[in-house]
């Protein structure tokens, strides 16, 4: 890479500081920053909670001429370090960032489906069956309630519960965002 030519680099952030680091890099250094985020709903003991999480926790992408900004980047609040291998700080291929940006077209977090579909293994996070696990049989009444099979008192029982009280077990981000899954990735996960 020639002097002054900008490229994408990956920076490691402090835990839960991706948004802080991105804002500081933009405001203080005027750099282009990309940090894709997901908007999820999670069932907790308090009920459904909407959260925004980074697609890559503790990592953001920065476009810059590294020789001009490497020291400044390391001293920005929220940044832990630039990703490096020994003394080499590799550039992220432009094509990888372009593909990610196509999936995350706006600055807003991508909304992710909850994964409560027939056959999904779930755990109940609230209500009279709190703590029980089961399998989704089907969705009812405009998708707000579901039927699940529960092992209750030694018998398999069909129960109706509110969709918002369920948490899908053993779910990967790639399962929730099928375009991120690579061919054969579900086969590898099934073998585990």
Order of alpha helices (4+ residues) and beta strands (2+ residues): beta-alpha-beta-beta-beta-beta-alpha-beta-alpha-beta-beta-beta-beta-beta-beta-alpha-alpha
